[in-house]
């Protein structure tokens, strides 16, 4: 964390940097005709959540035009997104053929959900994680939720 001071009497005017407060790494698989059991069989693990095309989030909502299969790992600081990603990847197969088959049939993404207070937090990924993601050849998506700092929002 870095602190910025103004000239004159010591007074902190800003703190920047630090850890992501809460994060999730999610493997998301989408497809018009996605059958969750087929994805489960291919990956060899049960999803955190899944549904077929036509699923409704609520009784009055529109039916979704696609099916989906999700496997998610969540955590809070000091465990950051890199830790969630490593936990997720240890559950998944390392076979390039499996990922090629999955990408051919469906839209495949690795999604990060990042929740933080303040305005400047961050994270990094180790070279071995980046290499594994490159081998999988899937999209990365980042959903960032930055909540105001209580002291400055009052």
Secondary structure, DSSP 4 states (H G I P E B T S, - for coil): -EEEE-SSS--EEEEE----SEEEEEEEEEETT--HHHHHHHHTS--SEEE-TT--SSTTSPPPSSEEEEEEEEEETTS-HHHHHHHHHHTS---HHHHHHHHHHSEEEEEEEEEEESS-------HHHHHHHHHHT-EEEEEEEEEPPHHHH-
